[in-house]
Amino acid sequence: MLSSLTSPWPFAQWGVDLLGPFIKGKGGCTHLVVAVDYFTKWIEAKLLSTTTERKIEEFLFNSILCRSFCNDYGNELSLMSVYTPQSLGQAESANKIVLRGLKTRVLTTHSNWVDKLNKVLWSCRTTPNSTTGETPFSLAYRTEAILLVEVSLSTSQSARPDHPDNEQLLKENLDLVEEVREISRIKNMVYQGRVARFYNKRVRARQFQVGDLVLRKAGLTNAYLHMGKLAPNWEGPYMVT
């Protein structure tokens, strides 16, 4: 059965997961450690050349000093086992978003994925999320980011940065931030409940018959090993015999 995890406010709860291995890129990087905020859906990622405990601790600021800080202020750090996708749904979802963004940008030159990461993260942060109805950037800063295309086209948002009404409008945005976040939280809970009901209703055992066409997971063969995590997920179709 599918159940959902919710966060009461921005940056209160994060899901963290490793993504990789990729083809070795600039600096010998082969993996990503990806973190997603459960409320705003803000995604952070760091390039890793090795997946050691120390590297993950550096990313999470999960050192002894941080533990002491958290204890002093009543915060709790909860650690999960290495791979429990059933309890890391948000992190798994963030991984898929980042991976899909990288796949669409690297095309045939898979070793340059390192150079594309920041653009993928920017896209994730400035794209409206279907569960909240807002962009992660707007939920974090209560204003929309100015996109590069807006700068080149000189839109109303970018053409008048010193307009006298700008400061007042920003103050009004900050006054409304709690209401906007609460609406987003409610939308997120409603969406997650709807997804859980739909998923649980459709869960059933599936059997294949002779003559059925099926796809095979590409990771089970050696044909795509050289492409690493950027390889296609499935190959086929094949006929059941």
One Martini backbone bead per residue (centre of mass of N, CA, C, O) as a GRO file, in nm:
protein
  241
    1MET     BB    1   0.099   0.035   0.019
    2LEU     BB    2   0.039   0.377  -0.021
    3SER     BB    3   0.225   0.637   0.140
    4SER     BB    4   0.259   0.967   0.283
    5LEU     BB    5   0.483   1.244   0.307
    6THR     BB    6   0.494   1.533   0.517
    7SER     BB    7   0.545   1.891   0.550
    8PRO     BB    8   0.491   2.181   0.745
    9TRP     BB    9   0.760   2.323   0.624
   10PRO     BB   10   1.017   2.468   0.500
   11PHE     BB   11   1.301   2.271   0.547
   12ALA     BB   12   1.217   2.027   0.758
   13GLN     BB   13   1.228   1.802   0.518
   14TRP     BB   14   1.444   1.546   0.384
   15GLY     BB   15   1.554   1.382   0.089
   16VAL     BB   16   1.807   1.123   0.038
   17ASP     BB   17   2.021   1.036  -0.250
   18LEU     BB   18   2.167   0.828  -0.484
   19LEU     BB   19   2.323   0.889  -0.815
   20GLY     BB   20   2.412   0.600  -1.000
   21PRO     BB   21   2.632   0.548  -1.232
   22PHE     BB   22   2.837   0.734  -1.432
   23ILE     BB   23   3.016   0.862  -1.648
   24LYS     BB   24   3.315   0.980  -1.639
   25GLY     BB   25   3.387   1.300  -1.552
   26LYS     BB   26   3.465   1.580  -1.443
   27GLY     BB   27   3.685   1.503  -1.185
   28GLY     BB   28   3.573   1.195  -1.164
   29CYS     BB   29   3.272   1.189  -1.181
   30THR     BB   30   2.992   0.936  -1.091
   31HIS     BB   31   2.806   1.097  -0.882
   32LEU     BB   32   2.505   1.174  -0.693
   33VAL     BB   33   2.378   1.386  -0.441
   34VAL     BB   34   2.032   1.399  -0.344
   35ALA     BB   35   1.810   1.668  -0.243
   36VAL     BB   36   1.469   1.706  -0.101
   37ASP     BB   37   1.213   1.909  -0.030
   38TYR     BB   38   0.895   1.830   0.084
   39PHE     BB   39   0.761   2.113   0.030
   40THR     BB   40   0.904   2.276  -0.226
   41LYS     BB   41   1.098   2.079  -0.409
   42TRP     BB   42   1.381   2.138  -0.353
   43ILE     BB   43   1.694   2.090  -0.528
   44GLU     BB   44   1.989   1.917  -0.437
   45ALA     BB   45   2.336   1.884  -0.569
   46LYS     BB   46   2.632   1.664  -0.577
   47LEU     BB   47   2.940   1.594  -0.675
   48LEU     BB   48   3.098   1.263  -0.714
   49SER     BB   49   3.388   1.047  -0.699
   50THR     BB   50   3.299   0.941  -0.412
   51THR     BB   51   3.099   0.716  -0.182
   52THR     BB   52   3.156   0.827   0.099
   53GLU     BB   53   3.082   0.910   0.412
   54ARG     BB   54   3.226   1.184   0.412
   55LYS     BB   55   3.085   1.308   0.164
   56ILE     BB   56   2.799   1.299   0.280
   57GLU     BB   57   2.854   1.469   0.532
   58GLU     BB   58   2.931   1.724   0.383
   59PHE     BB   59   2.655   1.765   0.252
   60LEU     BB   60   2.480   1.744   0.537
   61PHE     BB   61   2.628   1.842   0.790
   62ASN     BB   62   2.691   1.545   0.962
   63SER     BB   63   2.847   1.625   1.205
   64ILE     BB   64   2.920   1.667   1.526
   65LEU     BB   65   2.850   1.967   1.529
   66CYS     BB   66   2.563   1.931   1.414
   67ARG     BB   67   2.454   1.747   1.635
   68SER     BB   68   2.496   1.949   1.862
   69PHE     BB   69   2.317   2.170   1.743
   70CYS     BB   70   2.055   2.001   1.728
   71ASN     BB   71   2.038   1.935   2.030
   72ASP     BB   72   2.025   2.230   2.137
   73TYR     BB   73   1.750   2.283   1.930
   74GLY     BB   74   1.570   2.010   1.897
   75ASN     BB   75   1.683   1.846   1.668
   76GLU     BB   76   1.630   1.571   1.430
   77LEU     BB   77   1.819   1.291   1.316
   78SER     BB   78   1.729   1.067   1.050
   79LEU     BB   79   1.824   0.740   0.975
   80MET     BB   80   1.861   0.528   0.699
   81SER     BB   81   1.887   0.294   0.508
   82VAL     BB   82   2.046   0.261   0.215
   83TYR     BB   83   1.779   0.095   0.071
   84THR     BB   84   1.446   0.259   0.081
   85PRO     BB   85   1.217   0.341  -0.150
   86GLN     BB   86   0.947   0.333   0.024
   87SER     BB   87   1.079   0.590   0.213
   88LEU     BB   88   1.197   0.761  -0.069
   89GLY     BB   89   1.004   0.905  -0.276
   90GLN     BB   90   1.114   1.195  -0.315
   91ALA     BB   91   1.404   1.116  -0.392
   92GLU     BB   92   1.330   0.938  -0.633
   93SER     BB   93   1.185   1.163  -0.788
   94ALA     BB   94   1.428   1.353  -0.808
   95ASN     BB   95   1.608   1.162  -0.963
   96LYS     BB   96   1.430   1.147  -1.217
   97ILE     BB   97   1.441   1.445  -1.290
   98VAL     BB   98   1.747   1.472  -1.319
   99LEU     BB   99   1.790   1.239  -1.521
  100ARG     BB  100   1.604   1.348  -1.744
  101GLY     BB  101   1.757   1.615  -1.785
  102LEU     BB  102   2.028   1.488  -1.866
  103LYS     BB  103   1.937   1.314  -2.108
  104THR     BB  104   1.835   1.566  -2.285
  105ARG     BB  105   2.142   1.705  -2.291
  106VAL     BB  106   2.368   1.486  -2.382
  107LEU     BB  107   2.298   1.259  -2.566
  108THR     BB  108   2.597   1.141  -2.699
  109THR     BB  109   2.765   1.309  -2.476
  110HIS     BB  110   2.795   1.162  -2.167
  111SER     BB  111   3.056   1.309  -2.027
  112ASN     BB  112   2.896   1.613  -1.995
  113TRP     BB  113   2.701   1.606  -1.740
  114VAL     BB  114   2.840   1.800  -1.540
  115ASP     BB  115   2.777   2.071  -1.709
  116LYS     BB  116   2.442   2.026  -1.678
  117LEU     BB  117   2.344   2.038  -1.381
  118ASN     BB  118   2.271   2.340  -1.322
  119LYS     BB  119   2.048   2.354  -1.538
  120VAL     BB  120   1.868   2.137  -1.417
  121LEU     BB  121   1.824   2.270  -1.139
  122TRP     BB  122   1.701   2.531  -1.245
  123SER     BB  123   1.460   2.396  -1.378
  124CYS     BB  124   1.343   2.267  -1.118
  125ARG     BB  125   1.311   2.551  -0.955
  126THR     BB  126   1.130   2.698  -1.216
  127THR     BB  127   0.911   2.471  -1.204
  128PRO     BB  128   0.608   2.383  -1.176
  129ASN     BB  129   0.433   2.200  -0.938
  130SER     BB  130   0.170   1.977  -0.932
  131THR     BB  131   0.128   1.964  -0.611
  132THR     BB  132   0.149   2.298  -0.545
  133GLY     BB  133   0.148   2.521  -0.797
  134GLU     BB  134   0.457   2.581  -0.759
  135THR     BB  135   0.763   2.695  -0.733
  136PRO     BB  136   1.037   2.643  -0.547
  137PHE     BB  137   1.136   2.937  -0.557
  138SER     BB  138   0.871   3.077  -0.454
  139LEU     BB  139   0.854   2.919  -0.178
  140ALA     BB  140   1.134   3.027  -0.078
  141TYR     BB  141   1.110   3.363  -0.185
  142ARG     BB  142   0.830   3.488  -0.292
  143THR     BB  143   0.947   3.480  -0.593
  144GLU     BB  144   1.018   3.500  -0.914
  145ALA     BB  145   1.228   3.411  -1.140
  146ILE     BB  146   1.463   3.530  -1.366
  147LEU     BB  147   1.498   3.453  -1.678
  148LEU     BB  148   1.706   3.454  -1.944
  149VAL     BB  149   1.488   3.517  -2.158
  150GLU     BB  150   1.392   3.782  -2.017
  151VAL     BB  151   1.652   3.942  -2.055
  152SER     BB  152   1.664   3.927  -2.372
  153LEU     BB  153   1.347   4.039  -2.401
  154SER     BB  154   1.254   4.248  -2.202
  155THR     BB  155   1.061   4.237  -1.965
  156SER     BB  156   0.874   4.367  -1.709
  157GLN     BB  157   1.057   4.227  -1.487
  158SER     BB  158   1.353   4.323  -1.620
  159ALA     BB  159   1.329   4.635  -1.723
  160ARG     BB  160   1.232   4.739  -1.402
  161PRO     BB  161   1.421   4.717  -1.125
  162ASP     BB  162   1.368   5.046  -1.019
  163HIS     BB  163   1.089   5.049  -0.954
  164PRO     BB  164   0.895   5.189  -0.701
  165ASP     BB  165   0.698   4.925  -0.671
  166ASN     BB  166   0.881   4.682  -0.604
  167GLU     BB  167   0.918   4.696  -0.295
  168GLN     BB  168   0.616   4.677  -0.225
  169LEU     BB  169   0.563   4.404  -0.368
  170LEU     BB  170   0.764   4.240  -0.199
  171LYS     BB  171   0.624   4.290   0.073
  172GLU     BB  172   0.357   4.158  -0.007
  173ASN     BB  173   0.473   3.880  -0.060
  174LEU     BB  174   0.572   3.836   0.234
  175ASP     BB  175   0.288   3.863   0.366
  176LEU     BB  176   0.179   3.600   0.180
  177VAL     BB  177   0.358   3.346   0.227
  178GLU     BB  178   0.194   3.173   0.430
  179GLU     BB  179  -0.059   3.136   0.257
  180VAL     BB  180   0.077   3.004   0.013
  181ARG     BB  181   0.200   2.763   0.170
  182GLU     BB  182  -0.066   2.649   0.277
  183ILE     BB  183  -0.195   2.594   0.005
  184SER     BB  184   0.031   2.404  -0.091
  185ARG     BB  185   0.003   2.195   0.134
  186ILE     BB  186  -0.288   2.115   0.067
  187LYS     BB  187  -0.241   2.031  -0.225
  188ASN     BB  188  -0.036   1.811  -0.160
  189MET     BB  189  -0.221   1.631   0.017
  190VAL     BB  190  -0.440   1.584  -0.194
  191TYR     BB  191  -0.260   1.459  -0.411
  192GLN     BB  192  -0.144   1.223  -0.244
  193GLY     BB  193  -0.416   1.093  -0.181
  194ARG     BB  194  -0.499   1.042  -0.476
  195VAL     BB  195  -0.256   0.866  -0.554
  196ALA     BB  196  -0.292   0.646  -0.339
  197ARG     BB  197  -0.573   0.551  -0.427
  198PHE     BB  198  -0.501   0.480  -0.718
  199TYR     BB  199  -0.274   0.279  -0.658
  200ASN     BB  200  -0.422   0.081  -0.461
  201LYS     BB  201  -0.648   0.003  -0.672
  202ARG     BB  202  -0.421  -0.115  -0.900
  203VAL     BB  203  -0.310  -0.331  -0.732
  204ARG     BB  204  -0.172  -0.625  -0.898
  205ALA     BB  205  -0.135  -0.914  -1.027
  206ARG     BB  206   0.091  -1.031  -1.292
  207GLN     BB  207   0.056  -1.211  -1.600
  208PHE     BB  208   0.211  -1.400  -1.851
  209GLN     BB  209   0.177  -1.482  -2.190
  210VAL     BB  210   0.201  -1.643  -2.462
  211GLY     BB  211   0.287  -1.373  -2.694
  212ASP     BB  212   0.371  -1.153  -2.532
  213LEU     BB  213   0.473  -0.820  -2.506
  214VAL     BB  214   0.797  -0.712  -2.386
  215LEU     BB  215   1.006  -0.552  -2.158
  216ARG     BB  216   1.351  -0.506  -2.079
  217LYS     BB  217   1.578  -0.447  -1.858
  218ALA     BB  218   1.876  -0.301  -1.940
  219GLY     BB  219   2.055  -0.382  -1.680
  220LEU     BB  220   2.062  -0.706  -1.761
  221THR     BB  221   2.270  -0.605  -1.965
  222ASN     BB  222   2.576  -0.515  -2.158
  223ALA     BB  223   2.499  -0.297  -2.382
  224TYR     BB  224   2.481  -0.030  -2.153
  225LEU     BB  225   2.725  -0.001  -1.950
  226HIS     BB  226   2.885   0.247  -2.086
  227MET     BB  227   2.639   0.461  -1.996
  228GLY     BB  228   2.517   0.402  -1.740
  229LYS     BB  229   2.267   0.607  -1.610
  230LEU     BB  230   2.209   0.705  -1.928
  231ALA     BB  231   2.063   0.471  -1.993
  232PRO     BB  232   1.823   0.293  -2.090
  233ASN     BB  233   1.565   0.123  -1.925
  234TRP     BB  234   1.471  -0.019  -2.198
  235GLU     BB  235   1.413  -0.320  -2.398
  236GLY     BB  236   1.273  -0.375  -2.725
  237PRO     BB  237   1.061  -0.606  -2.795
  238TYR     BB  238   0.942  -0.914  -2.650
  239MET     BB  239   0.857  -1.259  -2.670
  240VAL     BB  240   0.670  -1.483  -2.518
  241THR     BB  241   0.760  -1.858  -2.490
   0.00000   0.00000   0.00000
